Amino acid sequence: MIIIDRALQARAAAGNPIKVGMIGAGFMGRAIANQIANSVPGMELVAISNRKIDAAKQAYSEAGIEEIQVVATVSELENAIANGKYAVTEDAKLLCRAQGIDALIEVTGAVEFGARIVMEAIAHRKHLIMMNAELDGTIGPILKVYADKAGVILTACDGDQPGVQMNLYRFVKSIGLNPLLCGNIKGLQDPYRNPTTQEGFAKRWGQKPHMVASFADGTKISFEQAIVANATGMKVAKRGMLGYDFNGYVDEMAHIYDFEQLKELGGIVDYVVGAKPGPGVYVLATHDDPKQRHYLNLYKLGEGPLYSFYTPYHLCHFEVPLSVARVVLFGDPVMSPLAGPLVDVVTTAKIDLKAGETLDGIGYYMTYGQCENSDIVQQQNLLPIGLAEGCRLKRDISQDQVLTYEDVELPEGRLCDQLRFEQNTYFAPEKILVAVG
């Protein structure tokens, strides 16, 4: 049901636009700024924060906004907003604290910095729309606990493939089917890709090589599917997901999966490489009613037991403002964890690693991420890749070996580690059993 466009038009006609702040002004942040400024009536991007203020200025400039005000305090930011000025700052906490902002878009892709910003925003009761699957897939469940207590919405966004999958999942459920698989269509999967191998592609599209490498090596899709699992109650069929290579159309894949396994697991998240139409998403679902199965066959979805639904595209920044509108106008999160984590993304050696080395970041040279069911992650004390950067190795690690907490020394003083421990404790199996009993 499409109602957001008219709701935004009404806000525009009333001269009461949704006021948005954005944290992060990289490749995707600049695109979001341009989209809001030029294509979304009823919404204004009133402030941008970035660690390098020139990037925040550039985001406005590329959107055709030249008159901007640099602010360094909350009062300066609030005055700018009240007077209809566009503000930029290096201090993201100002956006979290200032009055006059209805919601924040977080577009940093950073775990530690993102954790600090999200907690600050929640403390000041700001709705948060995250374009940060890395943060969400590492400590999203405990962040949502804090958001719920504060009475604000913390959500992933539409446009990114997880949000598009969730829209499709909700649609399929709304017409009476039972989704058993949420899938992501990829064009490439090679865990050994790194910034050097992806430099040419990154330069062509104006992106950062390590970000492009995180897509190619499978880490990004692992985070994306992990947060879909946590929002739907699904799991993975095996470590790393099934990840079939398939060159046909995705609706032909309904016969590839083990229907009984999907039912036994309560549904899975997965991906496919090479299927058409890429780079879209798909949901496989079933129906218990033979009368309805007859109609589904008539409508060319086949005889079942799995029926294929897909969206042939995801439009990233074009749809992010719609996520903001859903939250502010209708209290409708695009996608949030149901409760505790069901799927995590674990650290895996991209190359042979040596004791004493310090791990680099996501999409770099030393590690890649794989999905694993959270109960196994806890049992084996596996190291989430969202926490791996900056860890010092205690021992040698072979290529493709999954790292545990025993293999590393964590950096001191990180909020993300504290929140992860809190998440593990809050959602501990024994606590759940006591609550149920």
N, C-alpha and C positions, 0 to 999 in steps of 0.2 A: 504494500500500500504506500503510495507516494504522497506524503503530506508535508514534507520538510520544505519544499520550495515555496509553497503558499504561506507557510508559517513565517519563513524568512521575509517574504514579500510584505507581509503584514507588519513585521517589525520595522522594515524599511519605510513603509508608508507612515507609520506612527512616529518616525524619527527617533526610534529607540533601538538601535542596533545592538546585537550581542557584542560585548567588548572582550577581546581575546588578547592574551599575552603569549609569546612564543619563546621558548628557551632552546637555543641552537639555531644557527644560521648557515649551515653547510649546504650541500647540494640539494637535499630534500627540503630544508627549511626555506631556502630562497624560492623554491617552486611553490611552497605553501603560501608564502607571503604574496607572491604574484597572483595566485588563485583567489585569495581572499580579497585583495585590493581591487581586482578587475572583473571578477566573475561571481561574487557572492553578495548580492544585495541583502541588507539586514544584518551584516556582520562587519566589524572593524578590527583590524590588527593594530592595537593601540600601543604595543610595546614589544621590543625584541631584545633579548639578552644573548650575548655571545662572549666567550672568553677573550676573543679579539674583536674589539668594537668595530673595526673597519668592515668585518663580515656582516655585522648587523646593519650597518649603514648601506652596504652593498645590496642587501636583501630588499630594503626599502627602495633604493635607487632603481634596481632592476624592475621593481613593480611600478615605477613611475612616480614615486613619492620622494621629493627632494627636500622638503622643509621638515627637518627632524630636529629633535632636541636631545642632547646628551644629558643624562641624569645620573646623580651619584648618591641620592638619598631617597627614602620612601616619600617624603613630602614633595620633593621635586618631581617624582614620578606621578604622584597623585594630582599635583597641580597641572602637569602636562596633560593628563587624561581629562581633567575637568575642563580645560581650556581647548580641547579638541586637537591637541598636538600629538604627533607621533614621537615616541621616546625610544632611545637606545641606551643600553648600559652594559658594562662588563659584569655586573653583580646580579646574578640570577635570583638571589634571595629577595631583591627589591620587588620583583614581579610576584613572588609568593606572598609578600606582606602587604602590598598596596591595595587600598580600596579602589573600586571602580573597574575591576577586572572580573568578568564572569567565569572565565575558565582559562586554563593554561594548556598549551600544546608543548609536550616535551619531545624534542627531536635530536637528542644528543647521541644516542647509541652507546653511551657510557654506563657502566654498572655502578662504580663507586660514586662518581659525581651525580649520576641520576638518582641514586638512593638518597643522597643528601637533599637534593632538590625536591624530590617527591615527599619526603618526610616534612620538609619545611612548608611545602604547599598544603599538605594535609593539616599541619598544625594551625595554619591560618585559614582553613576551611575553603580551599580552592578546589573546584573540580579539575581533574587531570585527564587529558587525552594523550596517551603515550604512543609514540612511534618508536618504541624501544623494546623489541622482543627479547633482547639480551637481558635487560633488567627484569622484565616480566617473567621470563623463563627461569630466572635464578631465585628471586625473592618475591615474585608477584603475589603469592597467597598471603604472606604476612603483611605486605603493604596494603592489601585489600582489607585485612582485619583492622588496621589503623584507619583506613578511609571510612569503613563502615561505622566505626565508633565515632568518627568526627562528623558523620552525616554527609559525606561528599562522595562523588562518583570517581572511581579510578578505572579506566578502561583502555583497552587497545583501540585501534582506529580502523575504520573502513578504508578501502583502497589497498592497503597491504593485504597480502594473500590470506593471513589468518582471519582478518575481519570479513573478507569476501566469503571465505569458507563458512564463517559463523552465520552470515546472512543466508547462505544457501541451506545450511543445517536447519535454521529456524523456519525457513520456508517449507522445507521437506516435512518437518514435524507438524507444521501448521495445516498441512493437507492430509495428515493422518498416517504417514509412513514412519517407520522406525529407522533412523540413520544408523548404519553399522560401519561406515568408513568415511572419514574426511581426508581428502587427498589433495596434493599439491603437484602441479605439472612443471617439470624442470627440463631445461635444454642440455644441461651439463652437470656431471657429478664426478669430481676427481679429488679425493682427500689430500692430495699432495700439491695442489695448486698453492701459490704464494704471491706476494706483491710483485715479484719479478716476472713471473709467468703471466700475470694479469695486467702488467703495466700498459701495454698497448691498448687494450680494451678500455681501461680506465681513462687513459688520455683522450681517446676518441669521444667519450661521453662526458668528460669533465668531472669524473669521480675520483675518489681516492683508491689507490691500488689495493690497500689492505681491506677496504670495504668490499670491493669487487671480489677479492680472493675469498672472503668469508662466505659469499654466495657459492663460488665455484667449489670450495672444499667441503661443502655440506653443513658447515656450522650454522649458517643463517637459517637454512630450511629446518634444521633440527630445532632451533629455538622457536621458529614459527609453528612447527607441528606440536611442540611441547605445550605451547600456550593454548593451542586448540584443544589438545587432550585435557588440559586442566580446566577448560571452560565447558567441556561436553561430558566429562566422565569417562573418556576413552583411554586406551593404553597403546603400547606398541607391540607388534607381534614378536619382535626380537630386537636385540640391541642394534641400533643403526637403521631400523625399519626394514621393510622388505625391499623397497626401492627397485621395482622391476624396470627393465628396459623394454619399451613397447613403442613401436612406430606407427601403430594404427590410431584410430579415434578412441578417445577415452571411454565412450559408451560401449565399446567392444570389450572392455576390461571386466565387465560384470561377471564373466565366466572364469576369470583367472584366479580370483580369491577363493579361499576355503570358507564357504558359508558357515559351516558348523563352528570353525575356529573363531570367526568374527562374532558369532552369537555367544560362544563360551567366554570370550574376553570382554563382552559388553560393548563391542565396537573398538576400532583401532584408528589411529592416524597413520598416514603413510605418504609416499610420493612415488611418482613415476617419471622416468627420463625418456624424453623423445615423443611422448604421445601428443596428439592433436586434440583440441586446439590449445596450443601453448601461447603464453604462459598463464593458463587459467587454473581453475580449481574444480574439484569434483566431489560429489557425495554419492555413495552407494547406500541404498536403503531397501527395506523389505516391507511387506504388508501381510498381515495375518488373515485378512478377509478375502476369500476366494472370489466374491462378487467384484470387489475392487481390483483384484488382480486381472480379472477379465477385462475391465475397462482400461487398465494400464496397458494391457496387450493391444487393445483396440487403438489406443493413442500412441502406438509405435514404440513403447518402452520395453517390449519383449515379454517373455513368459515368466521372468523371474528365475530364482527367488530374489535376486538382487536387481534393482532398477537404478539406472544411472541418471544423475542430474549434474549439470556442469555450468559454470560461468566461464566464457572463453577469454576473459581478460581480467586484469586488475589494474586500476588506474591511479594507484598510489596517491600523490598529493591532490589530485582532482577531487577526491572523495573525503579527504581529511576534514574539511570544513563541515561537511554533512554530519560527521561524527560529533563535532562540537555542538551543532544544532540539536542533534538527538539528545545529548546530555542536558544542555541548558534548557531547552524548550519542553522536553518530554520526559526527562529523567530516565532515559533509555540508554544504558551502556551497550556499546557494540559487543564487547567481549571481556569478561572478567573471570577469574578462577571461581569454580563452584565452592571449593573449600581448600583442603590441603593439596599439595602437588601429587599428581599421578604419574607424570613423565618429567624427567630432568634431562639436562644436556651435560654429558660427562666429558672430561678432558682426555684426549687420546694423542699419543705422540705422533707427530707428522714425520719426524726423523728420529734417528737414534740420539738420545739426550744423555748428557753427562752430569754426574754429581757436581754440585757447586754452581751450575748454571742457573740463571734467573729466567723464568718463563716470560716470553713476550706476549703480545695481546692477540685478541681474536682476529683471524684472517692474516696472521703474519707467518712466520717460518717454522715454528716449533710444535704447534698443536692444532688439532681440529676437534670439533664437537660431534658427539653421537647421542641420539636419543636413547634413554634407558628408563624402564619402569622404576618409579621412585622407591618402591619397596626394596628392589634389588640395590639401588643406590645407597639406601640406608644400611642394608645388611652388609654390603661390601665396603662401606665407608668411602665411596668413590668421590673424587674431587669434581665439583661442578666447574665447567669451563668459564662460566661467568666470574669465578673467583680465582682463576689460575694466573692471570697476569700479575707479575711481581713476586710470585712464589719462588723460593729457592729450593732446588732439588737436593735431596739428601742422598740419593743413590742414582746409578745409571738406569735409564729406561729405554727399552727397545722400541723401535718403530712399530706403531699400531698397538702398543700396550696402553691400557687404560690406567690412568693415575689414581691413586688413593690419597687421602689426607696424610697417611703415614709416609708417603713419598716426598713430602714437601714441608717447608717452613713457611707459614703465612706471614705476610707483612704485618707490622703492628699498627693498631689504631684504626682499622678500616670499619666503617659502619656496615658495609655490605656483609662482612663476616659475622658481625654481631647480629644482624637481622636474619641471616641464614641460620645461625644457631637458635635464635628465637623461633624461627619457623619450624625447625626440626623438633623443638621441644613442644611448641604449641600444638602441632599436628602429630605428635608421637602416637604410634599405634596403641600403646597401653592407655593413653588418655582417651582415645576414641572408644576403646572397649569399655572403659569405665563410664563414659558418657552414655553409650548405648545401653549398658546394663542398668 
